[in-house]
Amino acid sequence: MKYRNILFAAASAATLWATAAGAQTVNAEVEELVVTGTRTEGRSRLDTLAPVDVINNEAISRQGTSTELAQALANLTPALDFPRPAITDGTDHVRPATLRGLAPDQTLVLVNGMRGHVSALVNVNGSIGRGSTAFDLNTIPTVAVERVEILRDGASAQYGADAIAGVMNIRLRQAREGGGATVSYGLHDTKVKTSRGERDVNDGLQESVSLWQGLPLGDQGFLTLSGEWSLRHATNRSDYINQSTLPAYGRPIVLGRYGDPYVRSWATYANAGLPLNETWELYGYAGFQHRDTSAAATARAYNNANNVPAVYPGGFLPKIDTDIDDWNVQGGVRGELAGWKTDLGVSYGRNELDYYTTNSINASYGAASKRDFYSGSLGYDQWLVNLNVSKGFEVGLARPLNVAAGLEYREESFEIDAGEPASYTLGPITTGGVAGVSQGFPGFRPSNEVDVKRHNWSAYLDVEGQLTEKLGFDVAGRYEDYSDFGSEFTGKIAARYDVTDALAFRGAVSTGVKAPALQQQYFTYTSTNNTLVGNTFQLIEVGTFPATSPIGRALGGQPLEPEESVNYSVGLVFQQGAFELTVDAYRIEIDNRIVLSEDLPNTNTPAATAAQISALLQPFGVSRARFFINGVDTTTKGVDIVARYRFDIGDEGRLDLTAAANFNDTKVTRTPDLPTLTNLAEPPFLFDRGNRLAYEEGTPEVKLVLSADYEQGPWGATAKVTHYDSVLIPNNNASFDYETGQAALLDLEVRYAFPMGVRAAVGANNLFDKYPNYTPGTINSPTGSIGFPSYSPFGFNGRFFYGRLSVDW
């Protein structure tokens, strides 16, 4: 009922706004032309048959220090969320974003219109997006971005597998002259209130320097160079220790480190275009980012079984460090051939992630153990070749019928390399149940090493036209064939009817597919997880195995199959003068979703079954195991509302008002079938309560954004209020559930433009220092490592002050 009331209020406000807009005469800006969601040239953002958000660099640059593209986009798009998990191994370093509450890898990311490569990381621990492997938006520096187009509709038939939730197309900056530089600085100034106390904190210092320069290539070509260096210090929102269980410390101290990791990165991009004659041109870009990060694992107290008091008398805080390298190269030629617009492109991308476990110990070696370990690496690369052609045909319709077709070939590879032996081998001390691994992040073992490849090719046909001046349509189909699991066909039908020049209705029905990633098929690893055992959380060694491995098959694993979806959408577009309103409702039915199973055995596994599973795992040196499986069906439905209005104030002033909302609800309608391990009746131990509720209630059902952007002469200001609905942090045992609570965050920025292109800005994100509910002390560990819920859609870092100085030339 509350969502129905909120939706009614939003619609009522939008209607009043529309009435006011019709009563005023204001000059609207020229519409942005888009290339995402349509292959017909000249379509504006509001002319498309499906909803497309266009976010330009100016808006991105006004999101604090703007070093994280994913965070900037989440600030500006209600349907997009970017949680900030902590103590989740690799996910701390490569955070996934979610569109419409779906998995991070169910959104396809394009760079300059071609498929980008995903990260080598697969998210395997307790975060939103568990089990997914997705494109890392933060590998692309914001200074290199001209704009981002977000298609909020299923588009597998148009762009290929994985576009179940939609498509993000990152368009790089194109300039043959001019340039700019920006320096920004900020830090958190906040009061942290946890279950066991409170404290004032100043941390998370952020510094960044970015610049870009446009250069001419010939008479009409361009070369745009961009670079960015950034440094973000770690934040810490851990709770205090439990003094009753850890009395030797003698005082309340913060032993853990729970928050954003330390990140130092630099990136450089070059984007170019060069006309060859009146009809043909060369194009391409190249980019590289290097990122050093350091995140904390769960703190080990002085009495931890895997501590060596002679080395760490007060316990220790293991660190998980990574070196991440990301390459992107693209090149191609486009022009006209026999009347067809033709585009032939080639791209290559690679992502490498090297792990290091530091400030740690392998307790089975005692005091002779190393403290710092090389823990192994992950690697993923992708080759892509595609050919796209299109042509308009006069067939007696209101406008030429645009026919587009294409072929694409893609080759992928995935590797795991082992760490040094000391990070995973059992030393001479075998008593006391000590683990023979580097604490915090055990190294990859030789048995974990893989080097696998696959390829696929696809062909599509897309026909778009106008049956009448008012009725437009688009019909698309795509065939894909994979070397490892076979072929799939997807299709889409979309239509738009313009009732008047101001009002139009649009809708679409499409099928989608999400191919199982190589990482999901072959990833194998042993990790240390903070796991619920009975009524307490304990550190447990958990093995992740391929579904087709002997362990995976014994526990019910089968070769992974593609996810399949049907996406329905219907909406309206209203524009009059400077006012615009879009309302789009959607329903997304996904079958056979790929998920990571429960850790087996667990507290809900019957004793006889648990004994059988433990016997299978004993030779592998792990207490629990998990693997990827198909078999979860979900239905997601919701509404996106975006309203904008622009006031002109005098000769040099303007006020842009935006109200946007996303209402989203997901239900799990089927869970995986159980294997027959014993003759006992089995509970749903492959996909238990906690994972099911993470799908249904782990992302906000309501997100509202109200913003005002003001310019008057040299002065400017932006104010934005973002409301987040409460999110559930579920467990398999309901008594350990808790919620983040609702929150409304205010962001404020003031700017001034000096002569000669110099601009300065100061601002605050989360000005009133809002936090999610803290982790209850009754379920937190004695070390207090987890202070706040990692599911929080707005993080848990508190207020952030910043300043920014830039110059354009």
N, C-alpha and C positions, 0 to 999 in steps of 0.2 A: 504494500500500500504506500509506503513512504516514497518508493521510486516512482510510482504512478503520480503522486502529488508533486514531486520535484519536476517530473517531465511535463506535467500540466502547467506548472508555474513557468518553466522555461519557454514552453510554446506560447503562453500568454504574453510573456515579456517580449518575445520575438514579434508577435503580432502587433503589439503596441508600438514597438520600434519601427515596424514596417509602415504603420499608419503615419507616424511622425515623419518618416523619410519621404513619403509621398507628398507631404504638405510643404516640403522645402525644395529649393533648387540649388544643388551643389554639384560642382564638376567632379566627376569620378576620374580616377587615373586610368590610363590605357591598360587593358587586361594583359596579364602575362600569358604568352603563348606556351603551350606545354607539348612535350613529345612522349609523355608517359600515359599509357591507357588508350592511345590512339595512334594510328599510322597515317592519318590524314593531316596534311600540313595546314597551319593557320588556326587550329582550334585553341580557344582561350581556356583558362582554368574553369570558367563557369559554363562553357559550351560542351564539355565532355559528357559521355554517356555513363560515366561512373565517377564517384567523388575523387578529386585530386587536390591535395594540399600543396601549395608552393611556398617554400620557406627560403627566403633569400639570405645572403650573407650579412646584410645589415641587421636583420632580426637575430641571427645566430650570434653575431658579435656583441650583442647587448645582454647576453646571458652570463653575467659574472665575468670570470676570467676566460671563459670560452675555449678551454683547452680540450674539452671532451665533447665531440660532436654528438654522441648518443645522449648525453645529459641535456644539451641545448635543444635537441629535437623533442625530447620528452617534455621539456618545459613549455614548448610551443604547440604540441599536438596532444589533445586529450586522449586519443585512442592509443597513444604510445606510452609505455612505462619503462623505466630504467632503474630497477632496484639496485641497492648497493650492498650485496652480501659480504660477509666477513667470515673468516675461519672456514673457508670452503675450498681450500687448496687452490687449484689453478683458476677457479672462477673468481677469486679475489683479483686476479690480474687481467682477466679477459671477461668483462662483465657483459652478459647478454641483455638485449632489449626485447620487449614483447609488444606486438601490435594486436589490439582487440583481445587481450588476455590469452592469446594462443602461444604456442611454443616459439622460441626465438628463431628456430630454423624453418618455420612455416611462413616466413616472409623472405622473398627473394630480393637481394640487393644488387643493383646495377651500378656501374661506374661509367659515365658517358654513354649510357645505353647498352653496355655489354655486361653480362653476368660477372660479378666479382667472385673472388675465391673466399671460402670460409676459413675460419681459424683451424689450426691443428688440434686445438683443445676440444675435448668432449666434457661436458659438465656432468659430473658423476656424484656430487655430494648434495647436501640439503639446501638447495637454492631454487628459486623460480627458474624454470628452464632445465631442471634436472633431466639428464639423458639427451640433451640436444647438443648440436654442434653448429655454430652460426657464424655469420660474417661479423667481424670485429669492427664496429663503426669507428672506434677511437684510433684506428690505424691511419685514418685520413685526417690531416691537420685542417682545422676549420678555416685557416687563411687561404687554403687552396680551393675552397668550395665557393662556387658562384651561387648555387641554390640547390635545394633538395626537393624533388617532386615525390610525394607519397600517394600512391594509388591505393585507396582503401576498398579493395574489391578483389575477389578471386581472379587470378590472371594466368593460370598455368597454361591455358591454350594459347595465350598471346606471347608469353615470355619463357615458358618452360617450367619444369618441376620445381617445387618448393614454394610457389607463389600462391599458397592456400589463403593466407591472411591478407596478402597484398604485395605490393612492390615498392621499394624505395629506389629512386634513380638519383644518384649523386652526380651533379653536373659540375665539372671543374671550371675554374675561372678562365675566361678567354679575353685577352687584352693584348693589343700591339703597342700600347703606350700607357703612360701613367704608372703609378705604384703607390705603395704605402708601407708604413711600419707601425707596430703597436707594441707597447710594453705594458704589462699588467702585473698587479701585485695584490694579494689578499690573504686573509687568515680567518680562522674561526675564533670568535669571542663568545663564549657560551657558558651556561650553568648546566652541569650534568647532574641529573637527579636519577639515581638508580635505586634498586630495592634496599640496598644496605647503606645508603648515605648519599651525599651530594658534594660537589666540588666545582670551583670555577676553573675553566680551562681556556688557554690560548694555544692553539695548535693548528696543524694542517696548513702551514704557510705555503702559498702558491705563487710562483713567479713564472712569467712566460714572456718571450720575445718572438715576434713573428714579422715577416715582411714579404712583400710580393712586388714583382716588377714585370711590366709588359714591354715586349720588344718586337720590333717589326721584322717579319721575314718577307723579303721581296716587297712588291708594291702593295699587296693585300693580305699577306699571311701574318701570322702572329706566333709568338713564343712567350708564354707566361710562366715565370719562375716564382715558386713559393717556398718558403721555409719557416719552420717553427721549432723553437726550443722551449721546453717547459720543465719545471721542477715542482712536484707536489710532495710535501712532507706528510708523514702518516698522521692519522688521527687516532685517538684512543677513547672508546666509550665502554670499556670493561667496567664491571662492578667491583666493589671491594671484596676481599676474601671473606669467607665465613670463619670468624675467629674461634667459634666453639669447636670446629673440626680441625682447624689449623692453629692451635694455640701457641706454637713455638715462635710465630712471628711477633707476638706480643703487642701488636697495634693494628689498626685498620690500614691496610695497604692495598694498592691496585697492582696485582701481580700479572695480569694478562694484558694483551693489547688487541682490542676489538674495534675495528674501524677501517677507514680507507688505507690502502698500502702506500708506502713510499714509492713514488714514480718519478723517474727522470727519463725524458725522451727527447729525441730530435727527429725531424722529418724534413724531407725535401721532395718537391713535385715539379714537374715540367709538363705543360700542356701546349700542344702546337697544332697549327693548321696552315697548309700552304697550297693555294690554288695552282694547278698545273696549266689550265687553260680556262675558257669560259664555262666549261661544264664539269671538269674533274678537279679534285683536290686530294691531297694527302693529309692525313690527320694522325694524331697519336699522343700518348702521354707516357710518362715514366715516373714512378714514385717509390720512395723507400722510407721506412720508419724503423728506428731502433729504440727499444724501450727496456730500461732496467727497472725492476720492481722488487719490493721486499714487503711481504705480508707476514703476520704472525700466525702460528698455530695455537692450539690450546696450551695454556701454561701448565707446566709440571711443578707441583709443589715439592717441598723438601722430602716428604714421605712417599712420593710416588714410587711405585715398584720399579720403574725404569729410570730412576734418577741414580746417579753415583755421587753420594754426599761428599766424597773426597774431591770431586771436581766442582760440583755445584752445591755447596752446603745449604743454600737457601732456595734450592730448586732452580729451574731455568725456563726460559721462554724461547722455544724453537722458532726459527724464521724460515719461511719458504721464499727464496729469491728466484727470479726468472730473468733471463735475457731473451727478449722477443725481437725477431727480425721479420719484417714484412716487405715483400717486393711486389710491385705492379708494373707491368709493361703492356702497352697496347699500341697497335698501329693498323692502318688500313687506308683504303682508297674508296672514294665515292664520287658518283657522277651520274651521267645518263648514257644508257646503252640501248640502242634500238627503241627509243621512246620510254624505256623503263628506268626509273630512278634505282640505282644500283649501289650497294654498299658491301664491300668485302673487308672483313676485319679479322685480326688475329690478336690474341691476348695471352699473357702468361702471368700467373701469380703464385707466390709461395709464402708460407708462414711457418716459421720455426720457433720453437719454445724450448729453451734449455732450463732445467731445474737445478737448483742448489739448495741444500738444507744446511743452515748455519746455526750457530749457537745451540748445537744439539749434541747428542751422544748416542752411541750404540752400547747399551748397558751390558751386553754380553761380552764386551771387551774390557769392562771395568775402567779403571783410571787410565789405561793405555789407549782407550778409544780416541779416535779423531773427534774434533768438535764441528768441523765443517766438511760437507760431503758434496760431491757431484752426483746428482740423482738421476741423470738421464735426460732424454729429449724426445720431443714430438715434432714431426714434420708433415706438412701437407702441401701439395702443389697441384696446379690445374692449367692445362693447355686448352685453348678454345679457338675454334675457327668458325666463323659464321658468314653467311651470305644472305642479304636481304634485298628484295626487289619490290617495287610498287609502281603502279600506273593507274591513271584515271581513264575510265571508259565512258563515253556517251552512249547510254542505253535507254534513253527516253525518260529517265528519272528527273527529279527536280534539280539535281546536281550530278556531276560525274560520279560514277561508281568507282571507288578506290579499291583496287585489288592488290594485296600484299602477300608475298610468299617468301619462304626462306628455308635454308638448310643450316644445321649446326652440328659440329663434331666437338666432343669434349673428352679429354683424358685426365684422370685424376690418379694421384698416388698418395699413400699414407705410410709413415714410418714411425716406429718406436725404437729407440736405441737405449741400451742398458746403462745404468749408472756405474760408479765404481763399486767393486765388491764390498767394501766396508759399509756401504749404505744398505745392504740387504743380506749380508751373511751372518750366521750365528757364530759368535766367538767362543772362547774356552769356558766362559761361565754359563752353565746350563741350568743351574738351580735357581729357585725363587721365582720361576715363571717369567724371567725377563725376556723381552722381545729382541731378536737379533736383527734389528733394523735401525736406521737413523730415525730418531724420534721426531714426530711432526710431519715428515714426508719421507717414507721409505723409498729407496731408489728402485727404478725399474730393473727387473732381473733379466738375465739372458733368456729365460723362458717367456718373457713378455715381448721380446723383440719381434717386430713384424716389418715387412716391406711388401706392400700389396698395391696393385693397380687395377683400374677398370676403365672402360670407355663406353660412351654412348653417342648415338647420333639421333637427330630429330628433324622433322619437317613440319612446317605449318602453313596454313592458308588462312588469310584474314580478309574479309570482304566488308566494307563499310560504305554506307551511302544514305541518301535521302529519298524515301519513297514519295514524299511530298515536301513542300517547304516547311511543314510543321513536324513531320514524322521522320526521324532518323533511326538507323539500325546498324548493328555490327554483328557479324557471325564469324567465329573463328574455330579452328580445329588444329590439333597438334598430335603427331605420332612420335613416340620416343621409344628407342630400343636400347636396353642396357646389356652389357656383356655378362653381368652377374646374376640378373634375375628375370630378364625377359623384356617385354614391351608393354606400353601403356598408351591409351588414347584419351585425350581430354578435349572438351568443347566448351564454347561460350556463345550465348545469344544475349545481346543487349539492345535496348531501344530507348528513345527519348522523344517526347511529344511536347512541343512548344505551344502551350495554350494561347499565350499572348507574347508580346515582346518581353514582358516582365516575368512571366511564370511558365515553368516547364516541369514536367514529370519525367523521371527516368527509372529504369529498372534493368536487372540482369539476372540470368541464371547460368551458372557455369559449373563444370566439374574440374576437380583439381587432383594433383598427385604430389606426394612428397617421397622422394626416393630414400631408402635407408643409406645413410652416409657410410663411407668406408670406416670412419672412426667408430660408429655404432656397431658395425659388423665385426671389427677386429681388435678393438681396444681391450687390453688386459692389464691388470695392475693390482697391487695390494696396497691398501691405504689404512691409516689409523683414523677411525671415526668416533665422534662423541655420540654414543648410541644408547637408547633406552633399553635397559636390562632390568626386568621386573619393575621396581618403583624408583630406580636411580639411573642416572646417565653415567656410562662408563666408556673408557677408551678401548675400542675393540679393533683388532686386525680384520679387515674386510677385503676379500678378493673379488675383483671384477673380471669375469670370464666371457669370451665370445659365446654367443648362443649355440654355436655348432661345435664347441669344444666338448671333450668328454664330460666335464663337470656340468656345462650348460645343458647338454642333452640329458644327462641323468636327472637334472632338476626340471626337465620339461621344455628345454629350449628347442626351437626350430629355426631354420633359415629365415632371416628377416624378409618381409614383403613390404611393398610400398604402402604408405598411407593413402587413402582415397577420400575425396570430399565432394560435397555438393554445396554450392554457395548461392543463396538467394538474396537479392537486394532490391529495394524500391525506395525512391526518394523524390524530393522536389527541389527546384532551384528558383529563387525569387530574387529579382534585382530591379531596383528602381532608383534612379539617380545614384547617390553615393551609398545607398543601402543594399546589402546582399544577405541572403539567408539560404542555407542549404540544410536539409534534413534528410538523413539517409538511414533507413532501417535495414538490418541484415539478419540472416540466419545461416549458420555455417555448420553443416553436419559432417563430421569426420569419422571414418571407420578405420579400424585396424591401426590406431596410433602406436607409434614406436615409443616404448617407455623402458625405464630401468626398473627391474624387479625390486621387490623388497630384499633386505639383507636376510639371508636364510641360514640357519633357522632363526626365528624370532619368538617373542613372547606369545604370539598367537599360533605358533606351530605346535600341533599335538606332540606329546612326548615321544611316541613311537616314531613319528616322522622326523622329529628333530634328531633322534639318535641315529637314524639312517643317514640323514644329511651330514651330521658331524663325522660319521665314519667315512663318507666320501671325501670330506675336506681335509681329514687328518694328514694325508701325505703332502698336502700343499702348504702346511704351516699357517693356515688361517682358521679363524673361528667361525666366520660367516662368509657367504658368497652371494653374488648377484650377477645378473646378466640381462641383456636387452631382449625384449619380447614385443610382439604385436598383441593386439587383442583388446585395446581400450577404445571404446566408441564414445564420442562426446557430441553435444549440441550446444553451440554458442549463438546467442541472439542478443541484439542490442540496437541502439540508436545513436548516431552521431548528429550533433547539431552545431552549426557554426553560423554566427551572425556578425556582420561587420558594418560599421558606419563611419563615414569621414566627414568632419566639419572643416570648412575653410574659415580661418579666423584672420580677417584683414588680408593684406597683401602677402605677408610672409609667414602666416601662422596656419597651423592645422591641428586637429585633434582626431586621432583614429581610435575608435572604440571597438573592441572585440569581445564577444561572449561565445564560449564554446563548451560543449559538454559531450561526454561519452557515458552511455548507460550500457552495461555489459553483464551478461549472465551466462555461465557455463555449467552444464550438467553432464555427469558421467552416466551414460546409458548402458554400458556393458563393460565388464572387466574380463581379464584373460581366463580361459578355461584352465582348470588345474590338472597337473599330471597325476597319475595314479601311482603314488609311492608306497602306500600301504592300503589295507582294506578299511581304514577308518574314514569316517566322514570328515572332510577337510574344510577349514575356514578359508577365506580368500587370501592365502598367505603370499601369493605372487604380487598382488597389487592391493595393499591393505588400506585401512581407513585414512591414514595420514596422507598418503599419496593421492587418494581420490579427492579428499577435501582441499588439497593444495591446488588441484585443477579447478575445483568449483569455487573456492573462496580465498585463493592465494593472491589474487590481484583485485584491485578495487572495482566494485560494481558501478560506482559513480565517480567520475572525475570532472570537475567543473573549472573553467579558467575564465576569469574576467580581467581584461587588461585595457589600459588607456595609454596611448603614446602621443605626447604633446611636443610640438615644435613652434617656437616663436622667435624669429630672428636668430641670434646665436645660441639661444637657450633651448634646451630640450629636456624632457623627463619621461620616464616610463614607470607605471605602477601596475602590478599584476598580483591578483589574488588567485591562488589555486586551492581548491577544496578536494580532499581525498577521502573517500569512504573508508570505513574500517576494514581491515584485512585479518583473516584468521590465520594463526600459526598453529596448525593441527599436528597431532601425534596419533599414533595407533591406539594409545590409551587416552580417552577423552578427558580424564582428570588433569592432563598436562596441557590441554588447549589454553590459549589466551589470544587476545586480539590487539591489534595495533592502536585501535581507537581512531575516530575521525579527527581530521586536522585541516585547518585553513592557513596557508602560508602566504605572507605578503613579501613580495620582492619590490624594491624601489631603486631607481637610478636617476641621477641628475647629470646633465651634460652641458658643456659650453664649447662653442666653436670659436677659436681665436683666429686672427688673420693668418694668411699663408698656409692654410690647410691643417693647422694644429688643432686638435680636439682633446678635451679632457673629460673624464667621467668618474664619478664616485657613486657607490651604491651598496646595497645590502640585500643578500638573499636570506629569506626566512628571518625577516627583521625582528619579529617578536619571539624568536628562539623556541619554536615549537618542536616537540619530540613525540615519537610514538610512545605507547605504554612501554615501560621497562619490563625486562624479563623478570617474572616473579622469583623472589629469593628461594621459594620452596622448590623450584625446579631447576635453579641454576646450580652449576657445579660449585664445590667448595672454593675453587680458585676464582670464581666470579668472572670467568673469561667472557661469557656472552651477556653483555649488558642490555642489549635491545634486539628486537626481532629483525632478522635479515630480510624478511618478507616486506618490510616497510616500503611502500612505493615512493617515499620521499627521503629515504635514508634515515640516518640518526646522528648527524653531525652538528645540528644546531645552527645558530646564526653565523653568517659569513659576511665580512666586510671586505670591500675591494676598491681599488682605484685603477684607472686605465688612461694611458696617454698615447695618442696616435697622431700621425702626420701623413697627409696624402700629397702627392706631387704629380 
